[in-house]
Amino acid sequence: MPAIGPYTLHAIETGRFGLDGGAMFGIVPKPLWSERIEPDAQNRIPLAMRCLLLVGDGRVILVDTGIGDTFAGTKYQDLFAVDHSEASLMDSLAARGVGPGDVTDVILTHLHFDHAGGSTRRTDDEPVVAFPHATYHVQRRHWDWARDPNPKEAQSFQAASFAPIEAAGQLRLVEGETTLLPHVEVSLVHGHTEAQQIVTVRDSNTTLVYVADLLPTTHHLPPAWTMAYDVRPLQTMDEKKEFLEQAADAEWKLFFEHDPEVATADVERTDRGIQVVNERSLDAL
């Protein structure tokens, strides 16, 4: 298993879902994006919900939690083509010897349902936290944003997937860019949603960046290939440009949450701009 600092790293596949390809690529015409990712009969493209697990130094740290059972038994399960037949959060953790009570920290990049849904679990009465001993780290500005959502994002925030965290006293509100835990830093971007935190794991040899929805897939590097879901698409373009220049210069390794095929890749400058290279699994980091 790859390691950074005191942690061994694991890619946690939590299932698949589908979103409208036009929404995922905004103004990019379908003949262009469909050459890269083929849509289904309902124009949805397949997307991973790939989380990152760090184990070591007395901690078990989970970055994002997938969709969980947020939409189980509802019309939205079919609408978003939620598929746990091959993988689920708890099964993937169990395969690495991790139970819900073992997780010490959950870092949520943001609170959209496909990133935070697995933070809680449904019961016959009310939803409860999925990881009873974990501290959940969320940006304060984003927490306030999610609790009073704008109309564009209202359906992306499912309060049942994050309100129980506060009620259980397990919420830590983070104030801006910081070293969150040893070897784990967070920085902020605001184009997709307010105060999305990008998670970086680094030591003197390697820097791995969990890019979340700044770069949902390897196909989102070009400036104009932004999502219609972004609340500030022009800001996303600027944030991507700055981030990719830093990544290419510093030789960062990127971890993709939603790419259906690629978990980890590098980027480099070419005569066609900054491109993805060395696509591989996390184990081959």
MIDOSE-1310 file (N, C-alpha, C; in nm, 2 decimals, decimal comma, always signed):
residues 285
mpai	+0,08/-0,12/+0,00/+0,00/+0,00/+0,00/+0,09/+0,13/+0,00; +0,05/+0,23/-0,07/+0,13/+0,35/-0,07/+0,12/+0,42/+0,06; +0,22/+0,50/+0,10/+0,22/+0,57/+0,22/+0,27/+0,71/+0,20; +0,21/+0,80/+0,28/+0,26/+0,94/+0,29/+0,26/+0,97/+0,44
gpyt	+0,38/+1,02/+0,48/+0,40/+1,04/+0,62/+0,37/+0,92/+0,70; +0,29/+0,93/+0,81/+0,26/+0,81/+0,89/+0,15/+0,72/+0,84; +0,09/+0,76/+0,73/-0,04/+0,70/+0,69/-0,02/+0,61/+0,57; -0,09/+0,49/+0,58/-0,11/+0,41/+0,46/-0,24/+0,46/+0,39
lhai	-0,24/+0,46/+0,26/-0,35/+0,52/+0,18/-0,43/+0,41/+0,11; -0,56/+0,43/+0,11/-0,65/+0,33/+0,05/-0,76/+0,41/-0,03; -0,79/+0,37/-0,15/-0,90/+0,42/-0,22/-1,02/+0,34/-0,18; -1,13/+0,41/-0,14/-1,25/+0,35/-0,09/-1,36/+0,37/-0,19
etgr	-1,39/+0,27/-0,27/-1,50/+0,28/-0,36/-1,63/+0,26/-0,29; -1,72/+0,36/-0,30/-1,85/+0,35/-0,23/-1,97/+0,33/-0,31; -1,95/+0,30/-0,44/-2,06/+0,28/-0,53/-2,05/+0,38/-0,65; -2,15/+0,37/-0,74/-2,16/+0,45/-0,86/-2,30/+0,52/-0,86
fgld	-2,30/+0,63/-0,94/-2,42/+0,70/-0,96/-2,41/+0,77/-1,10; -2,52/+0,83/-1,14/-2,51/+0,90/-1,27/-2,57/+1,04/-1,26; -2,51/+1,13/-1,33/-2,57/+1,26/-1,35/-2,57/+1,30/-1,49; -2,66/+1,39/-1,52/-2,68/+1,43/-1,66/-2,55/+1,48/-1,72
ggam	-2,52/+1,43/-1,84/-2,39/+1,47/-1,90/-2,38/+1,61/-1,94; -2,50/+1,67/-1,98/-2,50/+1,81/-2,01/-2,47/+1,90/-1,89; -2,53/+1,86/-1,78/-2,51/+1,93/-1,65/-2,36/+1,92/-1,61; -2,30/+1,80/-1,63/-2,17/+1,78/-1,59/-2,06/+1,86/-1,67
fgiv	-2,10/+1,89/-1,79/-2,00/+1,96/-1,88/-2,05/+2,10/-1,93; -2,16/+2,14/-1,87/-2,20/+2,28/-1,90/-2,22/+2,32/-2,04; -2,14/+2,42/-2,09/-2,16/+2,46/-2,23/-2,09/+2,38/-2,33; -2,02/+2,28/-2,29/-1,95/+2,19/-2,39/-2,05/+2,11/-2,47
pkpl	-2,05/+2,11/-2,60/-2,15/+2,04/-2,68/-2,14/+1,88/-2,65; -2,26/+1,82/-2,66/-2,26/+1,68/-2,63/-2,17/+1,60/-2,73; -2,16/+1,63/-2,86/-2,07/+1,55/-2,94/-1,92/+1,55/-2,89; -1,88/+1,65/-2,82/-1,75/+1,65/-2,76/-1,73/+1,57/-2,64
wser	-1,82/+1,60/-2,54/-1,80/+1,53/-2,41/-1,84/+1,38/-2,42; -1,94/+1,35/-2,51/-1,98/+1,21/-2,52/-1,88/+1,12/-2,59; -1,78/+1,18/-2,65/-1,66/+1,10/-2,71/-1,58/+1,05/-2,59; -1,58/+1,12/-2,48/-1,50/+1,08/-2,37/-1,57/+0,99/-2,27
iepd	-1,70/+1,03/-2,24/-1,78/+0,95/-2,14/-1,91/+0,92/-2,21; -1,95/+0,80/-2,24/-2,07/+0,77/-2,31/-2,19/+0,78/-2,22; -2,29/+0,85/-2,25/-2,41/+0,86/-2,16/-2,50/+0,74/-2,18; -2,59/+0,72/-2,09/-2,69/+0,62/-2,10/-2,81/+0,67/-2,17
aqnr	-2,92/+0,60/-2,18/-3,04/+0,64/-2,26/-3,11/+0,76/-2,20; -3,08/+0,79/-2,07/-3,13/+0,91/-2,01/-3,03/+1,02/-2,00; -2,93/+1,01/-2,08/-2,82/+1,11/-2,09/-2,74/+1,13/-1,96; -2,74/+1,02/-1,88/-2,66/+1,03/-1,76/-2,52/+0,96/-1,79
ipla	-2,42/+1,02/-1,73/-2,28/+0,96/-1,74/-2,25/+0,89/-1,61; -2,18/+0,78/-1,62/-2,14/+0,71/-1,50/-2,03/+0,78/-1,42; -2,05/+0,78/-1,29/-1,96/+0,85/-1,20/-1,93/+0,77/-1,08; -1,80/+0,77/-1,04/-1,76/+0,70/-0,91/-1,79/+0,79/-0,79
mrcl	-1,79/+0,73/-0,68/-1,79/+0,80/-0,55/-1,67/+0,75/-0,47; -1,55/+0,79/-0,50/-1,43/+0,73/-0,45/-1,38/+0,82/-0,34; -1,37/+0,76/-0,22/-1,32/+0,83/-0,10/-1,18/+0,79/-0,07; -1,12/+0,86/+0,02/-0,98/+0,83/+0,06/-0,97/+0,80/+0,20
llvg	-0,90/+0,69/+0,23/-0,88/+0,65/+0,37/-0,73/+0,66/+0,41; -0,70/+0,72/+0,52/-0,57/+0,73/+0,57/-0,56/+0,66/+0,71; -0,47/+0,57/+0,72/-0,46/+0,49/+0,85/-0,32/+0,50/+0,90; -0,30/+0,54/+1,02/-0,17/+0,55/+1,09/-0,16/+0,66/+1,19
dgrv	-0,06/+0,65/+1,27/-0,04/+0,75/+1,38/-0,16/+0,76/+1,47; -0,22/+0,64/+1,50/-0,33/+0,64/+1,59/-0,46/+0,69/+1,53; -0,47/+0,72/+1,40/-0,59/+0,78/+1,34/-0,63/+0,69/+1,22; -0,76/+0,70/+1,20/-0,83/+0,64/+1,08/-0,91/+0,76/+1,03
ilvd	-0,86/+0,81/+0,91/-0,92/+0,93/+0,86/-0,99/+0,90/+0,73; -1,11/+0,94/+0,71/-1,19/+0,92/+0,59/-1,22/+1,06/+0,53; -1,19/+1,07/+0,40/-1,22/+1,19/+0,33/-1,34/+1,17/+0,24; -1,45/+1,24/+0,27/-1,58/+1,22/+0,21/-1,64/+1,08/+0,23
tgig	-1,77/+1,07/+0,21/-1,84/+0,95/+0,25/-1,93/+0,89/+0,15; -1,93/+0,95/+0,02/-2,02/+0,90/-0,08/-2,17/+0,93/-0,05; -2,26/+0,86/-0,11/-2,40/+0,89/-0,11/-2,47/+0,82/+0,01; -2,41/+0,71/+0,05/-2,47/+0,63/+0,16/-2,61/+0,58/+0,12
dtfa	-2,70/+0,58/+0,22/-2,84/+0,54/+0,19/-2,93/+0,66/+0,19; -2,88/+0,77/+0,15/-2,96/+0,90/+0,15/-3,09/+0,88/+0,07; -3,08/+0,82/-0,04/-3,20/+0,81/-0,13/-3,26/+0,67/-0,14; -3,21/+0,58/-0,05/-3,26/+0,44/-0,05/-3,42/+0,44/-0,05
gtky	-3,47/+0,37/-0,14/-3,62/+0,35/-0,14/-3,70/+0,47/-0,19; -3,63/+0,57/-0,25/-3,70/+0,69/-0,30/-3,68/+0,70/-0,45; -3,76/+0,79/-0,51/-3,75/+0,81/-0,66/-3,61/+0,85/-0,70; -3,54/+0,92/-0,61/-3,41/+0,97/-0,64/-3,30/+0,86/-0,66
qdlf	-3,32/+0,75/-0,60/-3,23/+0,64/-0,63/-3,23/+0,60/-0,77; -3,34/+0,59/-0,84/-3,35/+0,57/-0,98/-3,31/+0,69/-1,06; -3,35/+0,81/-1,02/-3,32/+0,93/-1,09/-3,17/+0,95/-1,11; -3,09/+0,92/-1,00/-2,95/+0,93/-1,01/-2,87/+0,80/-1,03
avdh	-2,95/+0,70/-1,07/-2,89/+0,57/-1,10/-2,79/+0,52/-0,99; -2,83/+0,53/-0,86/-2,74/+0,49/-0,75/-2,72/+0,34/-0,75; -2,60/+0,30/-0,75/-2,57/+0,16/-0,77/-2,47/+0,11/-0,66; -2,51/+0,03/-0,57/-2,42/-0,02/-0,47/-2,40/-0,17/-0,49
seas	-2,43/-0,22/-0,61/-2,42/-0,36/-0,63/-2,27/-0,41/-0,63; -2,18/-0,33/-0,66/-2,04/-0,37/-0,66/-1,96/-0,32/-0,55; -2,00/-0,21/-0,49/-1,93/-0,15/-0,37/-2,02/-0,06/-0,29; -1,99/-0,05/-0,16/-2,05/+0,04/-0,07/-1,95/+0,09/+0,03
lmds	-1,98/+0,20/+0,09/-1,88/+0,26/+0,19/-1,85/+0,16/+0,30; -1,95/+0,10/+0,36/-1,92/+0,02/+0,48/-1,85/-0,12/+0,44; -1,89/-0,17/+0,32/-1,83/-0,29/+0,27/-1,68/-0,27/+0,24; -1,65/-0,16/+0,17/-1,51/-0,13/+0,13/-1,43/-0,10/+0,25
laar	-1,48/-0,03/+0,35/-1,41/-0,01/+0,48/-1,38/-0,15/+0,55; -1,48/-0,23/+0,55/-1,47/-0,36/+0,62/-1,36/-0,44/+0,55; -1,35/-0,43/+0,42/-1,25/-0,51/+0,34/-1,11/-0,47/+0,38; -1,10/-0,35/+0,44/-0,97/-0,30/+0,49/-0,96/-0,31/+0,64
gvgp	-1,05/-0,39/+0,70/-1,04/-0,41/+0,84/-1,09/-0,29/+0,93; -1,17/-0,20/+0,87/-1,21/-0,08/+0,94/-1,36/-0,09/+0,96; -1,40/-0,08/+1,09/-1,54/-0,08/+1,13/-1,58/+0,07/+1,15; -1,71/+0,09/+1,16/-1,76/+0,23/+1,19/-1,70/+0,29/+1,31
gdvt	-1,68/+0,21/+1,42/-1,63/+0,27/+1,54/-1,48/+0,29/+1,54; -1,41/+0,25/+1,43/-1,27/+0,27/+1,42/-1,23/+0,41/+1,37; -1,32/+0,47/+1,29/-1,29/+0,59/+1,22/-1,28/+0,71/+1,33; -1,17/+0,78/+1,32/-1,14/+0,89/+1,42/-1,18/+1,02/+1,36
dvil	-1,17/+1,04/+1,23/-1,19/+1,17/+1,17/-1,25/+1,15/+1,03; -1,35/+1,23/+1,00/-1,41/+1,24/+0,87/-1,40/+1,38/+0,82; -1,33/+1,40/+0,71/-1,31/+1,53/+0,65/-1,41/+1,54/+0,53; -1,50/+1,63/+0,54/-1,60/+1,65/+0,43/-1,56/+1,77/+0,34
thlh	-1,54/+1,74/+0,22/-1,50/+1,85/+0,13/-1,61/+1,95/+0,12; -1,73/+1,90/+0,11/-1,85/+1,98/+0,11/-1,97/+1,89/+0,14; -2,09/+1,95/+0,15/-2,20/+1,87/+0,20/-2,30/+1,83/+0,10; -2,27/+1,84/-0,03/-2,36/+1,78/-0,13/-2,38/+1,63/-0,10
fdha	-2,50/+1,58/-0,14/-2,54/+1,45/-0,11/-2,44/+1,34/-0,15; -2,37/+1,36/-0,26/-2,28/+1,25/-0,31/-2,15/+1,26/-0,24; -2,13/+1,35/-0,16/-2,00/+1,36/-0,08/-2,02/+1,34/+0,07; -2,14/+1,37/+0,12/-2,16/+1,37/+0,26/-2,27/+1,27/+0,30
ggst	-2,34/+1,21/+0,20/-2,45/+1,12/+0,24/-2,42/+1,01/+0,33; -2,30/+0,95/+0,32/-2,26/+0,84/+0,40/-2,22/+0,87/+0,54; -2,23/+1,00/+0,57/-2,19/+1,05/+0,71/-2,29/+1,01/+0,81; -2,41/+0,98/+0,77/-2,51/+0,93/+0,86/-2,57/+0,81/+0,80
rrtd	-2,65/+0,74/+0,88/-2,73/+0,62/+0,83/-2,87/+0,63/+0,87; -2,96/+0,57/+0,79/-3,10/+0,58/+0,83/-3,13/+0,47/+0,93; -3,23/+0,50/+1,02/-3,28/+0,41/+1,11/-3,43/+0,41/+1,10; -3,50/+0,33/+1,18/-3,65/+0,33/+1,17/-3,70/+0,46/+1,23
depv	-3,62/+0,53/+1,31/-3,67/+0,65/+1,37/-3,61/+0,78/+1,30; -3,49/+0,81/+1,34/-3,42/+0,93/+1,28/-3,28/+0,89/+1,23; -3,23/+0,96/+1,14/-3,09/+0,93/+1,10/-2,99/+0,96/+1,21; -2,89/+0,88/+1,21/-2,79/+0,89/+1,32/-2,65/+0,89/+1,25
vafp	-2,55/+0,94/+1,32/-2,41/+0,94/+1,26/-2,37/+0,80/+1,23; -2,30/+0,79/+1,12/-2,25/+0,66/+1,08/-2,12/+0,62/+1,15; -2,04/+0,71/+1,20/-1,91/+0,69/+1,26/-1,92/+0,75/+1,40; -1,96/+0,67/+1,50/-1,99/+0,72/+1,63/-1,88/+0,79/+1,71
haty	-1,75/+0,75/+1,68/-1,64/+0,81/+1,75/-1,56/+0,91/+1,67; -1,61/+0,95/+1,56/-1,53/+1,04/+1,47/-1,56/+1,18/+1,49; -1,46/+1,26/+1,47/-1,48/+1,41/+1,46/-1,50/+1,44/+1,31; -1,61/+1,51/+1,28/-1,64/+1,55/+1,14/-1,59/+1,69/+1,12
hvqr	-1,50/+1,71/+1,02/-1,44/+1,84/+0,99/-1,51/+1,90/+0,87; -1,57/+2,02/+0,89/-1,64/+2,09/+0,79/-1,61/+2,24/+0,80; -1,59/+2,30/+0,69/-1,57/+2,45/+0,69/-1,69/+2,52/+0,74; -1,66/+2,61/+0,84/-1,77/+2,69/+0,90/-1,85/+2,76/+0,79
rhwd	-1,78/+2,83/+0,70/-1,86/+2,91/+0,60/-1,94/+2,81/+0,51; -1,89/+2,69/+0,49/-1,98/+2,60/+0,41/-2,09/+2,55/+0,49; -2,07/+2,52/+0,61/-2,18/+2,47/+0,70/-2,29/+2,57/+0,70; -2,26/+2,70/+0,72/-2,36/+2,80/+0,72/-2,43/+2,81/+0,59
ward	-2,36/+2,80/+0,48/-2,41/+2,80/+0,34/-2,51/+2,68/+0,32; -2,47/+2,57/+0,37/-2,56/+2,45/+0,35/-2,69/+2,45/+0,43; -2,68/+2,51/+0,54/-2,80/+2,52/+0,63/-2,90/+2,62/+0,58; -2,86/+2,71/+0,49/-2,95/+2,81/+0,43/-2,92/+2,81/+0,28
pnpk	-2,96/+2,71/+0,21/-2,91/+2,70/+0,07/-2,98/+2,79/-0,03; -2,91/+2,82/-0,13/-2,97/+2,90/-0,24/-3,05/+2,80/-0,33; -3,14/+2,86/-0,41/-3,23/+2,77/-0,49/-3,16/+2,67/-0,58; -3,04/+2,71/-0,63/-2,97/+2,63/-0,73/-2,92/+2,50/-0,66
eaqs	-2,88/+2,51/-0,53/-2,82/+2,40/-0,46/-2,91/+2,33/-0,36; -3,03/+2,38/-0,35/-3,12/+2,33/-0,24/-3,13/+2,18/-0,25; -3,15/+2,12/-0,37/-3,17/+1,98/-0,38/-3,04/+1,90/-0,36; -2,92/+1,97/-0,36/-2,79/+1,90/-0,34/-2,76/+1,88/-0,19
fqaa	-2,83/+1,96/-0,11/-2,80/+1,94/+0,03/-2,92/+1,87/+0,10; -2,89/+1,76/+0,16/-2,99/+1,68/+0,23/-2,96/+1,68/+0,38; -3,04/+1,76/+0,45/-3,00/+1,79/+0,59/-2,99/+1,66/+0,67; -3,06/+1,56/+0,64/-3,05/+1,44/+0,71/-2,91/+1,37/+0,71
sfap	-2,83/+1,41/+0,61/-2,70/+1,36/+0,60/-2,60/+1,43/+0,68; -2,63/+1,55/+0,73/-2,53/+1,62/+0,81/-2,59/+1,68/+0,94; -2,71/+1,71/+0,95/-2,77/+1,77/+1,08/-2,74/+1,68/+1,20; -2,75/+1,54/+1,19/-2,72/+1,46/+1,31/-2,58/+1,47/+1,36
ieaa	-2,48/+1,52/+1,28/-2,35/+1,53/+1,32/-2,34/+1,64/+1,43; -2,40/+1,75/+1,41/-2,41/+1,86/+1,51/-2,48/+1,81/+1,63; -2,59/+1,75/+1,61/-2,67/+1,70/+1,72/-2,60/+1,61/+1,81; -2,51/+1,53/+1,76/-2,43/+1,43/+1,83/-2,31/+1,49/+1,90
gqlr	-2,28/+1,62/+1,87/-2,17/+1,68/+1,93/-2,03/+1,64/+1,86; -2,04/+1,60/+1,74/-1,92/+1,54/+1,67/-1,87/+1,64/+1,56; -1,93/+1,76/+1,55/-1,89/+1,85/+1,45/-1,78/+1,94/+1,49; -1,68/+1,95/+1,40/-1,57/+2,05/+1,42/-1,58/+2,15/+1,30
lveg	-1,61/+2,27/+1,33/-1,62/+2,38/+1,22/-1,48/+2,44/+1,21; -1,43/+2,43/+1,08/-1,29/+2,47/+1,05/-1,29/+2,61/+1,00; -1,20/+2,69/+1,04/-1,19/+2,83/+1,00/-1,08/+2,84/+0,89; -1,12/+2,83/+0,77/-1,03/+2,86/+0,65/-0,92/+2,76/+0,63
ettl	-0,82/+2,80/+0,55/-0,71/+2,71/+0,51/-0,62/+2,69/+0,63; -0,59/+2,56/+0,65/-0,51/+2,52/+0,77/-0,45/+2,39/+0,76; -0,36/+2,35/+0,85/-0,31/+2,22/+0,87/-0,41/+2,15/+0,96; -0,50/+2,07/+0,91/-0,61/+2,01/+0,98/-0,56/+1,90/+1,08
lphv	-0,48/+1,82/+1,03/-0,42/+1,71/+1,11/-0,28/+1,69/+1,07; -0,20/+1,62/+1,14/-0,06/+1,60/+1,09/-0,05/+1,55/+0,95; +0,02/+1,62/+0,86/+0,04/+1,59/+0,72/-0,08/+1,61/+0,64; -0,19/+1,66/+0,69/-0,31/+1,68/+0,62/-0,35/+1,83/+0,63
evsl	-0,36/+1,89/+0,51/-0,39/+2,03/+0,50/-0,52/+2,05/+0,42; -0,59/+2,16/+0,44/-0,71/+2,19/+0,36/-0,69/+2,33/+0,30; -0,73/+2,35/+0,18/-0,73/+2,48/+0,11/-0,88/+2,50/+0,06; -0,91/+2,62/+0,02/-1,05/+2,65/-0,01/-1,06/+2,70/-0,16
vhgh	-1,17/+2,65/-0,22/-1,22/+2,70/-0,35/-1,37/+2,73/-0,34; -1,41/+2,82/-0,42/-1,55/+2,87/-0,40/-1,63/+2,87/-0,53; -1,58/+2,82/-0,64/-1,66/+2,82/-0,76/-1,77/+2,72/-0,77; -1,74/+2,60/-0,72/-1,85/+2,49/-0,72/-1,95/+2,52/-0,62
teaq	-1,91/+2,55/-0,50/-1,99/+2,58/-0,38/-1,91/+2,67/-0,29; -1,97/+2,74/-0,20/-1,90/+2,82/-0,10/-1,81/+2,74/-0,01; -1,68/+2,77/-0,01/-1,59/+2,71/+0,09/-1,58/+2,56/+0,08; -1,56/+2,51/-0,05/-1,53/+2,37/-0,06/-1,38/+2,35/-0,02
qivt	-1,36/+2,25/+0,06/-1,22/+2,23/+0,11/-1,15/+2,12/+0,03; -1,04/+2,15/-0,03/-0,95/+2,06/-0,10/-0,85/+2,00/-0,01; -0,84/+1,87/+0,00/-0,76/+1,81/+0,10/-0,63/+1,76/+0,04; -0,52/+1,80/+0,11/-0,38/+1,77/+0,06/-0,31/+1,69/+0,17
vrds	-0,25/+1,57/+0,13/-0,18/+1,49/+0,22/-0,03/+1,50/+0,17; +0,06/+1,53/+0,25/+0,20/+1,55/+0,20/+0,30/+1,52/+0,31; +0,42/+1,47/+0,25/+0,54/+1,46/+0,33/+0,65/+1,52/+0,24; +0,78/+1,49/+0,28/+0,89/+1,55/+0,21/+0,91/+1,49/+0,07
nttl	+0,84/+1,38/+0,05/+0,86/+1,31/-0,08/+0,74/+1,32/-0,18; +0,62/+1,32/-0,12/+0,50/+1,31/-0,20/+0,39/+1,40/-0,16; +0,32/+1,46/-0,25/+0,20/+1,54/-0,22/+0,08/+1,48/-0,30; -0,02/+1,44/-0,23/-0,14/+1,39/-0,30/-0,25/+1,48/-0,27
vyva	-0,33/+1,53/-0,37/-0,44/+1,62/-0,35/-0,57/+1,56/-0,39; -0,66/+1,56/-0,30/-0,80/+1,51/-0,32/-0,88/+1,62/-0,38; -0,90/+1,62/-0,51/-0,95/+1,74/-0,58/-1,10/+1,76/-0,58; -1,17/+1,66/-0,53/-1,32/+1,67/-0,51/-1,39/+1,73/-0,63
dllp	-1,47/+1,83/-0,62/-1,55/+1,88/-0,73/-1,48/+2,00/-0,80; -1,36/+2,03/-0,76/-1,28/+2,13/-0,84/-1,25/+2,07/-0,98; -1,22/+1,94/-0,98/-1,19/+1,86/-1,10/-1,27/+1,73/-1,08; -1,39/+1,72/-1,11/-1,47/+1,60/-1,09/-1,41/+1,48/-1,16
tthh	-1,37/+1,49/-1,28/-1,30/+1,38/-1,35/-1,18/+1,44/-1,43; -1,11/+1,34/-1,49/-0,99/+1,38/-1,56/-1,03/+1,46/-1,69; -1,15/+1,46/-1,72/-1,20/+1,53/-1,84/-1,23/+1,68/-1,82; -1,22/+1,72/-1,69/-1,26/+1,86/-1,66/-1,14/+1,96/-1,65
lppa	-1,03/+1,92/-1,70/-0,91/+2,01/-1,69/-0,93/+2,14/-1,78; -0,98/+2,13/-1,90/-0,99/+2,25/-1,99/-1,08/+2,35/-1,92; -1,04/+2,48/-1,93/-1,11/+2,59/-1,86/-1,26/+2,59/-1,88; -1,31/+2,57/-2,00/-1,45/+2,58/-2,03/-1,53/+2,46/-1,99
wtma	-1,46/+2,35/-1,96/-1,53/+2,22/-1,92/-1,56/+2,23/-1,77; -1,66/+2,31/-1,74/-1,71/+2,33/-1,60/-1,85/+2,28/-1,59; -1,89/+2,25/-1,47/-2,03/+2,19/-1,45/-2,13/+2,30/-1,44; -2,25/+2,27/-1,49/-2,36/+2,36/-1,47/-2,40/+2,37/-1,32
ydvr	-2,36/+2,27/-1,25/-2,38/+2,27/-1,10/-2,30/+2,38/-1,03; -2,20/+2,43/-1,09/-2,11/+2,53/-1,02/-2,19/+2,66/-1,00; -2,18/+2,71/-0,87/-2,26/+2,83/-0,85/-2,18/+2,95/-0,90; -2,05/+2,94/-0,93/-1,97/+3,05/-0,98/-1,88/+2,99/-1,09
plqt	-1,93/+2,96/-1,21/-1,85/+2,89/-1,31/-1,72/+2,97/-1,35; -1,73/+3,10/-1,36/-1,61/+3,18/-1,40/-1,51/+3,17/-1,29; -1,55/+3,17/-1,17/-1,45/+3,15/-1,06/-1,39/+3,01/-1,06; -1,47/+2,91/-1,10/-1,41/+2,77/-1,11/-1,30/+2,77/-1,22
mdek	-1,33/+2,84/-1,33/-1,22/+2,85/-1,43/-1,09/+2,90/-1,38; -1,10/+3,01/-1,30/-0,98/+3,07/-1,25/-0,91/+2,98/-1,15; -1,00/+2,92/-1,06/-0,94/+2,83/-0,96/-0,87/+2,71/-1,02; -0,93/+2,65/-1,13/-0,87/+2,54/-1,20/-0,74/+2,58/-1,25
kefl	-0,73/+2,69/-1,32/-0,61/+2,74/-1,39/-0,50/+2,75/-1,28; -0,52/+2,82/-1,17/-0,42/+2,84/-1,07/-0,38/+2,71/-1,01; -0,48/+2,62/-0,98/-0,45/+2,50/-0,92/-0,36/+2,41/-1,01; -0,40/+2,40/-1,14/-0,33/+2,31/-1,23/-0,19/+2,36/-1,26
eqaa	-0,17/+2,49/-1,26/-0,03/+2,54/-1,27/+0,06/+2,50/-1,15; +0,00/+2,51/-1,03/+0,07/+2,47/-0,91/+0,10/+2,32/-0,92; +0,00/+2,24/-0,95/+0,02/+2,10/-0,96/+0,12/+2,05/-1,05; +0,12/+2,12/-1,17/+0,22/+2,08/-1,27/+0,36/+2,12/-1,23
daew	+0,38/+2,24/-1,17/+0,51/+2,28/-1,12/+0,56/+2,20/-1,01; +0,48/+2,17/-0,92/+0,52/+2,10/-0,79/+0,51/+1,95/-0,80; +0,46/+1,89/-0,92/+0,45/+1,75/-0,94/+0,36/+1,68/-0,84; +0,25/+1,75/-0,81/+0,15/+1,69/-0,72/+0,08/+1,57/-0,79
klff	+0,04/+1,48/-0,71/-0,04/+1,36/-0,75/-0,19/+1,40/-0,72; -0,27/+1,38/-0,82/-0,41/+1,41/-0,80/-0,50/+1,29/-0,78; -0,59/+1,29/-0,69/-0,68/+1,18/-0,66/-0,82/+1,23/-0,70; -0,88/+1,15/-0,79/-1,01/+1,19/-0,85/-1,13/+1,12/-0,78
ehdp	-1,22/+1,19/-0,74/-1,34/+1,13/-0,66/-1,44/+1,07/-0,76; -1,47/+1,14/-0,87/-1,58/+1,10/-0,95/-1,54/+1,03/-1,08; -1,42/+1,03/-1,12/-1,38/+0,97/-1,25/-1,41/+0,82/-1,25; -1,49/+0,78/-1,34/-1,53/+0,64/-1,34/-1,41/+0,54/-1,36
evat	-1,30/+0,58/-1,42/-1,19/+0,49/-1,45/-1,06/+0,52/-1,38; -1,04/+0,65/-1,35/-0,90/+0,69/-1,30/-0,91/+0,74/-1,16; -0,83/+0,67/-1,07/-0,83/+0,71/-0,93/-0,72/+0,82/-0,91; -0,60/+0,80/-0,97/-0,49/+0,89/-0,95/-0,42/+0,92/-1,08
adve	-0,37/+1,04/-1,09/-0,29/+1,08/-1,21/-0,21/+1,20/-1,18; -0,11/+1,23/-1,27/-0,03/+1,35/-1,26/-0,08/+1,44/-1,37; -0,03/+1,57/-1,37/-0,05/+1,66/-1,48/+0,08/+1,72/-1,52; +0,09/+1,75/-1,65/+0,21/+1,82/-1,70/+0,18/+1,91/-1,81
rtdr	+0,26/+2,01/-1,83/+0,24/+2,11/-1,94/+0,28/+2,04/-2,08; +0,19/+2,07/-2,17/+0,22/+2,02/-2,31/+0,18/+2,14/-2,41; +0,20/+2,11/-2,54/+0,17/+2,21/-2,63/+0,02/+2,23/-2,65; -0,06/+2,15/-2,58/-0,20/+2,16/-2,58/-0,25/+2,20/-2,44
giqv	-0,16/+2,26/-2,37/-0,20/+2,30/-2,23/-0,17/+2,19/-2,13; -0,21/+2,21/-2,01/-0,19/+2,11/-1,90/-0,28/+1,99/-1,92; -0,21/+1,88/-1,93/-0,29/+1,75/-1,96/-0,26/+1,65/-1,85; -0,36/+1,56/-1,84/-0,34/+1,44/-1,74/-0,25/+1,34/-1,80
vner	-0,15/+1,29/-1,72/-0,06/+1,18/-1,76/-0,05/+1,08/-1,64; +0,00/+0,97/-1,67/+0,03/+0,87/-1,57/-0,10/+0,83/-1,49; -0,21/+0,80/-1,57/-0,33/+0,76/-1,50/-0,31/+0,62/-1,44; -0,35/+0,60/-1,31/-0,32/+0,48/-1,25/-0,41/+0,46/-1,12
slda	-0,40/+0,34/-1,06/-0,47/+0,32/-0,94/-0,39/+0,39/-0,82; -0,46/+0,41/-0,71/-0,39/+0,46/-0,60/-0,28/+0,37/-0,55; -0,30/+0,24/-0,56/-0,20/+0,14/-0,52/-0,07/+0,15/-0,60; -0,08/+0,21/-0,72/+0,04/+0,23/-0,80/+0,11/+0,36/-0,79
l	+0,06/+0,44/-0,68/+0,12/+0,57/-0,66/+0,27/+0,57/-0,65
